[in-house]
Amino acid sequence: MADTPLTVVGAGVAGLAVAARLAPRFPGLVILERRDRHGTEASSRNSEVIHAGIYYPTGSLKAVHCVRGKELLYEACARLGIPHRRTGKIVVALEAGEEAELERLLERGRANGVELERLGAEECRRLEPSVPAVGGLWSPSTGIVSAHGLMDALLQQARGAGALLQTRAELVGLERRDHDYRLTLRTPGGTETFTSEGVVNAAGLESDRVAALAGIDPDAAGYRLHWWKGHYFAVTGARARLLSRLVYPVPTPVHLGIHAVLGLDGRLRFGPDADHLPERRLDVTVDVGRRAAFGAEVRRLVPELADDDLTPDLAGIRAKLQAPGEGFRDFVVAEESARGLPGLVNMVGIDSPGLTSSPVSYTHLTLPTTGIRCRSRWSPYH
């Protein structure tokens, strides 16, 4: 008999969304988080954008989850009072050679069910006079959200349904037994073990490592993650009012390009860049020495901004399935019965648009719904 019916590893936005949805079905659900509190890694160090679903191949999980998740996210924000704003976004071509990419994005976005409008140079200038665009795409459904506000609301929902969060608990062992899993934790008090009938691996930056603990070869399974670091610089004061909506360049093969995001606090932020990290190092300091090179990219979007207008803001690590030079990789949401691991679900490579997709991530989970055997209620605080 297992100590708990279900354990979610990772208290970022993906793990908390899963926990909030599944806690009513699995009384005593446990959420494990290795940090001091929830949502301190990739989930809180990003652009906080509610994406429309423009960029992703039609039929992919990223496209399907993003388009549906966006609708559910706006509904949840309105219902729960989560700070957000439907700002709209312009994807701009800054030279004539980029307009063909706009046409490809327009075709793909519409195929994904996204409302888009093609803009000429004059229409772009009318919307954003400071941006020297030769053409653009207008996405009215794009917006921004408080990532912390969203995660706090999801955690409150999960706890309201009886879920338990244990912080400072790093998973170091995951063993399949006859009818359940034995989990081994490293905590400030030493090593702890407990059993769980099912496990959802939503460990973000370390989700490939967690899969490996269960005996899955990340390289053979296609789960190997590659860490990329992104920096943001902010503009404050009167200069922050140069833009009134989100402005993105046409995307690169690796990421969406250094773009302009309006913060809910009134700041104008630019970022992120994308540096591949050959070795995993959780360094989220902003390299001030990047300001000049960063400024050159920013001035492609807003020529009147000087390097001195840019203030170091934040940096974050993104874990991508996509290796340097590799093409599109979709989310992995996989129940592992075929590998002899029933009740284990791996969520790997949940990068952008993971925040937008979080309300529907749980829909692809296959977990036991009957015959759950667990003790009265295991608590990580005992």
C-alpha positions as a printed Julia matrix, in Angstrom:
382×3 Matrix{Float64}:
   0.0    0.0     0.0
   1.53   3.31   -1.11
   1.99   6.28    1.2
   0.38   8.64   -1.32
  -1.51   8.13   -4.58
   0.38  10.65   -6.71
   3.55  12.72   -6.51
   4.35  15.69   -8.74
   8.07  16.43   -8.97
   8.63  20.14   -9.53
   6.67  23.18   -8.36
   7.07  25.36  -11.41
   4.1   26.43  -13.48
   3.75  23.06  -15.26
   3.9   21.01  -12.05
   1.57  23.33  -10.17
  -0.96  23.29  -13.02
  -0.94  19.49  -12.99
  -1.27  19.44   -9.19
  -4.14  21.93   -9.18
  -6.09  19.82  -11.69
  -5.35  16.4   -10.23
  -5.44  17.07   -6.49
  -9.24  16.6    -6.28
  -8.89  13.16   -7.93
  -5.89  12.08   -5.86
  -6.41  13.01   -2.18
  -3.06  13.45   -0.47
  -1.2   14.37   -3.67
   2.37  15.47   -2.86
   4.35  18.18   -4.68
   8.13  18.08   -4.34
  10.29  21.16   -4.86
  14.06  21.26   -4.38
  14.2   25.04   -3.79
  13.04  27.06   -0.78
   9.77  27.96   -2.46
   7.77  27.24   -5.57
   8.42  28.73   -8.99
  11.93  30.16   -8.61
  13.65  28.74  -11.71
  12.55  28.9   -15.36
   8.9   29.65  -14.51
   9.76  33.0   -12.93
  12.6   34.08  -15.2
  10.98  34.6   -18.58
   9.03  37.17  -20.58
   5.71  36.38  -18.81
   3.96  36.44  -22.19
   0.64  34.79  -22.97
   1.51  33.51  -26.43
  -1.02  33.27  -29.24
   0.31  30.1   -30.9
   1.86  31.55  -34.06
   5.23  29.85  -34.26
   4.67  26.14  -33.72
   4.02  23.45  -36.35
   0.33  22.75  -36.83
  -0.81  19.75  -34.82
   2.17  19.8   -32.45
   1.56  19.78  -28.7
   3.09  23.26  -28.53
   0.56  24.6   -31.05
  -2.48  22.78  -29.67
  -1.7   23.44  -26.0
  -0.77  27.07  -26.59
  -3.92  28.01  -28.5
  -6.27  26.31  -26.04
  -4.17  27.22  -23.01
  -4.28  30.9   -23.93
  -8.08  30.91  -23.79
  -8.17  29.06  -20.48
  -5.46  31.27  -19.03
  -7.34  34.49  -19.76
 -10.48  32.96  -18.24
  -8.6   31.86  -15.11
  -6.89  35.24  -14.72
 -10.24  37.05  -14.86
 -11.91  34.6   -12.49
  -9.12  34.44   -9.91
  -7.91  38.03  -10.08
  -4.45  37.16  -11.44
  -2.72  40.31  -12.79
  -2.64  40.24  -16.58
  -3.25  42.39  -19.63
  -4.23  41.6   -23.22
  -1.68  43.9   -24.88
  -1.52  42.52  -28.38
   1.73  41.99  -30.24
   3.37  43.0   -33.5
   5.87  40.7   -35.18
   7.88  43.02  -37.42
  10.05  42.66  -40.48
  12.85  45.2   -40.2
  14.1   44.72  -43.76
  12.48  43.57  -46.99
  14.18  40.16  -46.9
  12.29  39.27  -43.72
   8.81  39.7   -45.18
   8.77  36.17  -46.63
   9.11  34.87  -43.06
   6.12  37.0   -42.03
   4.07  35.3   -44.73
   5.13  31.88  -43.45
   4.19  32.87  -39.91
   0.84  34.21  -41.11
   0.04  30.94  -42.87
   1.14  28.79  -39.93
  -0.59  30.92  -37.32
  -3.91  30.87  -39.15
  -3.59  27.1   -39.63
  -3.19  26.86  -35.85
  -6.38  28.88  -35.33
  -4.72  32.16  -34.34
  -6.31  35.49  -35.26
  -3.72  37.49  -37.23
  -3.68  40.57  -39.46
  -1.0   41.39  -42.03
   0.28  44.94  -41.71
   2.14  47.19  -44.1
   4.85  49.64  -43.13
   2.42  52.55  -42.62
   0.12  50.47  -40.43
   3.06  49.36  -38.3
   4.25  52.94  -37.9
   0.74  54.03  -36.92
   0.7   51.44  -34.12
   4.33  51.84  -33.04
   5.94  55.01  -34.47
   9.32  54.24  -32.87
   9.77  50.92  -34.72
  11.22  51.08  -38.29
   9.18  48.15  -39.59
   8.68  47.48  -43.29
   5.84  45.09  -42.51
   4.31  43.16  -39.67
   1.77  40.77  -38.19
  -0.74  41.97  -35.62
  -1.7   39.39  -32.98
  -4.52  40.8   -30.84
  -4.75  37.79  -28.5
  -1.18  38.0   -27.15
  -0.81  39.36  -23.63
   1.19  39.37  -20.41
   0.59  37.75  -17.05
   2.15  37.76  -13.61
   3.92  34.39  -13.52
   4.16  34.53   -9.72
   0.49  35.48   -9.44
  -0.45  32.54  -11.63
   1.68  30.07   -9.7
   0.42  31.33   -6.34
  -3.16  30.81   -7.54
  -2.4   27.28   -8.81
  -0.73  26.34   -5.52
  -3.69  27.7    -3.58
  -6.05  25.58   -5.7
  -3.94  22.48   -5.18
  -3.68  23.0    -1.44
  -7.41  23.71   -1.24
  -7.99  20.22   -2.65
  -5.67  18.66   -0.08
  -2.3   18.67   -1.88
   0.88  18.93    0.2
   3.96  20.89   -0.9
   7.39  19.87    0.41
  10.16  22.35   -0.39
  13.9   21.81   -0.04
  13.34  18.23   -1.12
  15.55  17.04   -3.98
  14.58  13.76   -5.58
  17.66  11.51   -5.69
  16.05   8.08   -6.12
  13.05   6.76   -8.07
  12.56   3.0    -8.03
   9.68   1.04   -9.55
   8.31  -1.63   -7.21
   5.51  -4.15   -7.82
   2.63  -1.7    -7.5
   4.16   1.67   -6.75
   7.33   3.79   -6.71
   9.83   4.33   -3.93
  11.05   7.93   -3.89
  14.22   8.97   -2.06
  14.65  12.62   -1.09
  17.63  14.66    0.02
  16.39  17.2     2.58
  18.04  19.5     5.15
  17.24  16.87    7.77
  18.85  14.03    5.84
  17.51  11.32    3.54
  13.8   10.47    3.46
  11.89   7.81    1.55
   8.23   7.29    0.79
   6.09   5.45   -1.75
   3.69   6.77   -4.36
   1.41   4.95   -6.74
   2.01   7.41   -9.57
   4.63  10.03  -10.36
   4.49  13.06  -12.66
   7.93  14.34  -13.58
   7.55  18.09  -14.09
  11.06  18.9   -12.89
  11.81  21.51  -15.54
  15.56  22.06  -15.83
  16.23  18.62  -14.34
  13.39  16.62  -15.88
  15.78  14.5   -17.95
  17.75  13.69  -14.79
  14.55  12.62  -12.99
  13.63  10.38  -15.93
  17.09   8.83  -15.67
  16.51   8.07  -11.97
  13.68   5.78  -13.1
  16.07   3.9   -15.4
  15.32   5.71  -18.68
  18.31   6.57  -20.87
  17.72  10.27  -21.76
  19.75  10.01  -24.98
  18.03   6.87  -26.25
  14.58   8.22  -25.31
  15.22  11.66  -26.83
  14.86  13.33  -23.43
  18.32  14.93  -23.17
  17.99  18.6   -22.27
  20.25  21.45  -23.34
  20.53  24.52  -21.16
  20.35  27.98  -22.68
  20.84  31.23  -20.79
  18.91  34.38  -21.64
  19.45  37.94  -20.4
  17.0   40.84  -20.13
  17.65  44.57  -19.92
  15.0   47.08  -18.87
  14.08  50.64  -19.8
  12.35  52.76  -17.18
  10.93  56.28  -16.9
   9.7   58.25  -19.9
  11.67  56.1   -22.35
   9.62  53.07  -21.31
   6.62  54.72  -22.96
   8.17  54.57  -26.43
   6.18  51.38  -27.04
   2.57  50.59  -26.19
   2.45  46.87  -27.01
   4.72  43.85  -27.4
   7.07  44.01  -30.38
   8.92  40.95  -31.71
  11.34  40.58  -34.61
  10.96  37.62  -36.96
  12.22  34.55  -35.05
  15.61  32.9   -35.34
  16.01  29.1   -35.61
  16.95  28.97  -31.9
  14.54  31.39  -30.22
  12.04  34.18  -30.8
  14.68  36.89  -30.93
  15.35  39.79  -28.58
  11.91  41.32  -28.24
  10.17  44.12  -26.35
   7.82  43.23  -23.51
   5.73  45.62  -21.45
   5.76  44.67  -17.79
   2.71  44.91  -15.59
   4.84  47.26  -13.45
   5.25  49.72  -16.32
   8.78  48.73  -17.24
   9.81  48.08  -20.82
  12.04  44.98  -21.03
  14.12  43.67  -23.9
  15.3   40.08  -24.18
  16.16  37.35  -24.04
  19.26  36.47  -25.97
  20.18  32.77  -26.17
  23.55  31.4   -25.08
  24.0   27.65  -25.1
  25.64  26.36  -21.91
  27.87  23.34  -22.66
  27.94  22.61  -18.93
  24.95  22.93  -16.62
  25.52  25.89  -14.35
  22.57  27.6   -12.67
  24.02  31.1   -12.94
  21.28  33.72  -13.28
  23.44  36.82  -12.87
  23.16  39.42  -15.63
  26.4   40.06  -17.47
  26.53  43.88  -17.6
  29.29  43.64  -20.19
  26.68  42.51  -22.7
  24.97  45.88  -22.72
  26.69  47.24  -25.85
  25.99  44.14  -27.95
  22.48  43.96  -26.51
  21.94  47.62  -27.3
  22.77  47.03  -30.95
  19.99  44.42  -31.17
  17.56  46.64  -29.27
  18.2   49.53  -31.7
  17.07  47.36  -34.58
  13.62  47.57  -32.95
  13.83  51.05  -31.39
  16.66  53.1   -32.94
  16.38  56.02  -30.52
  17.33  53.96  -27.46
  20.95  54.3   -26.35
  23.06  51.81  -24.39
  22.73  54.04  -21.33
  18.94  53.59  -21.43
  19.35  49.87  -20.72
  19.47  48.66  -17.12
  20.38  45.05  -16.24
  17.12  43.33  -15.32
  17.22  39.55  -14.99
  18.58  36.36  -16.49
  17.15  32.87  -16.66
  17.95  29.35  -17.81
  15.79  27.54  -20.33
  16.01  23.78  -20.75
  15.37  22.82  -24.36
  15.27  19.48  -26.11
  16.67  21.37  -29.08
  20.46  21.1   -29.32
  22.52  23.79  -31.08
  21.86  23.55  -34.81
  18.83  21.29  -34.37
  15.34  22.04  -35.66
  11.98  22.16  -33.88
  11.42  19.85  -30.9
   7.99  19.42  -29.38
   6.99  19.03  -25.75
   7.35  15.52  -24.36
   4.35  14.41  -22.29
   4.72  10.65  -22.05
   3.2    7.96  -19.84
   5.88   5.3   -19.57
   3.99   2.0   -19.38
   5.66   0.91  -22.61
   9.02   1.13  -20.8
   7.73  -0.99  -17.93
   7.0    2.07  -15.76
   3.19   2.33  -15.47
   1.96   5.43  -13.67
   5.11   7.44  -14.44
   4.54  10.47  -16.65
   7.51  12.44  -17.97
   7.01  16.07  -18.95
  10.31  17.02  -20.59
  11.35  20.03  -22.64
   8.47  22.21  -21.47
  10.06  25.43  -22.66
   8.21  28.25  -24.43
   5.18  28.3   -24.64
   5.09  26.31  -21.4
   3.55  29.04  -19.28
   0.71  29.64  -21.77
   0.21  25.9   -22.22
   0.09  25.11  -18.52
  -3.73  25.07  -18.19
  -3.97  22.12  -20.61
  -0.74  20.22  -19.88
  -2.66  17.79  -17.69
  -4.95  16.71  -20.55
  -2.31  14.38  -22.0
  -1.62  12.62  -18.7
  -2.65   8.97  -18.39
  -2.84   8.0   -14.73
  -4.7    5.45  -12.64
  -8.16   6.61  -11.64
  -9.42   3.54   -9.77
  -8.04   1.06   -7.3
  -5.76   3.57   -5.63
  -4.18   2.07   -2.55
  -2.69   4.55   -0.1
  -2.34   5.11    3.59
  -4.61   7.57    5.33
  -2.43  10.56    4.42
   1.34  10.72    4.29
   2.74  14.13    5.16
   6.23  15.37    4.33
   6.06  17.46    7.51
   5.85  14.51    9.93
